[in-house]
Amino acid sequence: MTYHLDCPDRIPGHLVRRRLARWMDWLHRRLEIYTGRRAAERLLALDDRMLADIGIDRSDVLAALGAPPDVDPSMRLASYRRRRLAADRAARAVFASAKHANR
């Protein structure tokens, strides 16, 4: 069977490529989420001291795993860690300035 470019039952190549690219992006994103979820689940095997060493605690891991299935928990864990580090830095700065003011 020969197709002509103006044949209505044929999908143009650029549309096929676009759909394939979107499907590949979707598949890649799902693989990233799956990988991140497995990594977060492995963190639950660590004890609390080890989790504290990397800047998170068990409740952070559980909260990240409680995210909707289309959210990468490893991204949430990174966000929790950044917030905790910023709060720790701010607390140290307040403590240092209060200590310096008492001299």
Secondary structure, 3 states (H helix, E strand, C coil): CCCCCCCCCCCCHHHHHHHHHHHHHHHHHHHHHHHHHHHHHHHCCCCHHHHHHCCCCHHHHHHHHCCCCCCCHHHHHHHHHHHHHHHHHHHHHHHHHHHHHCC
